[in-house]
Amino acid sequence: MRRTLTLVAAMVALAGGCGTGGADGGDAGAQRGEQLFTANCAVCHGPEGQGTTVGPPLVHEIYEPGHHPDDAFHRAVSDGTPAHHWNFGDMPPVAGLDSDEVDDIIAWVRQQQRDAGIG
């Protein structure tokens, strides 16, 4: 079975009722998640998770929680993931993030998805 991105992530449950709400829940987790996303993910997935020429958009229905649950984002960050939905190539693991930080990133991505009507 292919591994799938749930980073976020983009790195998405980041959708209503499905997300973790960050390491300590609520908006604080999503705010930390935005900072962590900017520092670790935006170079490929864009500053708002809309994708770039080198990485897919995480604010996209493909990454909604029913198709890419939070655990998929955790696996993508820790282990990387082979190219599957897009032709950007394989995603390498992202070093230096702990599980709580990935939860915060996921909370922010899911918030972006909800704001875009995804989830």
CORHUKA-V537987 format. One record per residue. N is the residue number from 1. RES is the residue in one small letter. PHI is phi in radians with two decimals (* if undefined). OMEGA is omega in whole degrees, -180 to 180 (* if undefined). NEAR is the number of other ideal C-beta (glycine too) atoms within 12 Angstrom. Layout:
BEGIN
n = {N	N}
res = {RES	RES}
phi = {PHI	PHI}
omega = {OMEGA	OMEGA}
near = {NEAR	NEAR}
END
This chain:
BEGIN
n = {1	2	3	4	5	6	7	8	9	10	11	12	13	14	15	16	17	18	19	20	21	22	23	24	25	26	27	28	29	30	31	32	33	34	35	36	37	38	39	40	41	42	43	44	45	46	47	48	49	50	51	52	53	54	55	56	57	58	59	60	61	62	63	64	65	66	67	68	69	70	71	72	73	74	75	76	77	78	79	80	81	82	83	84	85	86	87	88	89	90	91	92	93	94	95	96	97	98	99	100	101	102	103	104	105	106	107	108	109	110	111	112	113	114	115	116	117	118	119}
res = {m	r	r	t	l	t	l	v	a	a	m	v	a	l	a	g	g	c	g	t	g	g	a	d	g	g	d	a	g	a	q	r	g	e	q	l	f	t	a	n	c	a	v	c	h	g	p	e	g	q	g	t	t	v	g	p	p	l	v	h	e	i	y	e	p	g	h	h	p	d	d	a	f	h	r	a	v	s	d	g	t	p	a	h	h	w	n	f	g	d	m	p	p	v	a	g	l	d	s	d	e	v	d	d	i	i	a	w	v	r	q	q	q	r	d	a	g	i	g}
phi = {*	-1.25	-1.38	-2.14	-1.29	-2.29	-1.65	2.25	2.06	*	0.46	*	*	-1.57	-1.62	-0.81	1.37	-1.82	-1.40	-1.49	1.35	1.55	-1.04	-2.00	1.41	1.21	-1.17	-1.06	-1.11	-1.16	-1.13	-1.09	-1.04	-1.08	-1.11	-1.17	-1.07	-1.02	-1.32	-2.10	-2.17	-1.09	-1.01	-1.76	-1.72	1.48	-1.11	-1.97	1.33	-1.57	1.57	-2.47	-1.30	-2.04	-2.69	-1.30	-1.30	-1.57	-1.58	-2.74	-1.06	-1.06	-1.71	-1.14	-0.99	-1.21	-1.79	-2.23	-1.18	-0.93	-1.05	-1.13	-1.16	-1.04	-1.15	-1.09	-1.18	-1.35	-2.01	1.38	-2.65	-1.24	-1.00	-2.48	-1.26	-2.26	-1.85	-1.69	1.60	-1.20	-1.62	-1.34	-1.05	-1.94	-1.35	1.55	-1.92	-1.60	-1.04	-1.14	-1.15	-1.13	-1.00	-1.15	-1.08	-1.05	-1.02	-1.18	-1.08	-1.10	-1.09	-1.09	-1.10	-1.01	-1.07	-1.59	1.41	-1.77	1.95}
omega = {180	173	-178	177	164	166	-114	-36	*	103	*	*	168	179	-172	175	-175	-173	179	-177	-180	-176	179	177	172	-175	-179	178	180	178	175	179	178	179	179	177	180	-177	-170	-169	-171	-179	178	-172	178	-175	178	-180	-177	179	178	177	-179	-179	-175	174	175	174	-174	-177	177	-176	177	-172	-180	-180	177	180	-178	-178	178	176	178	180	180	180	-175	-173	-170	180	178	176	177	-176	-173	179	180	-175	-178	174	177	173	178	-177	170	178	175	-175	179	178	177	175	180	177	179	179	180	179	179	177	178	178	178	180	179	178	180	175	*}
near = {8	14	25	36	52	43	54	59	56	52	54	53	33	52	35	21	13	29	38	36	29	33	26	18	18	18	17	19	31	32	22	30	47	33	21	34	46	24	19	34	46	32	16	33	41	26	23	24	42	25	28	20	15	20	37	37	36	51	37	34	20	27	47	34	33	22	24	42	29	42	27	39	51	33	30	45	40	27	22	20	35	20	20	22	23	25	12	21	16	20	36	20	19	34	12	12	30	18	19	22	35	42	38	45	51	54	46	50	59	47	38	40	43	25	20	25	13	30	30}
END
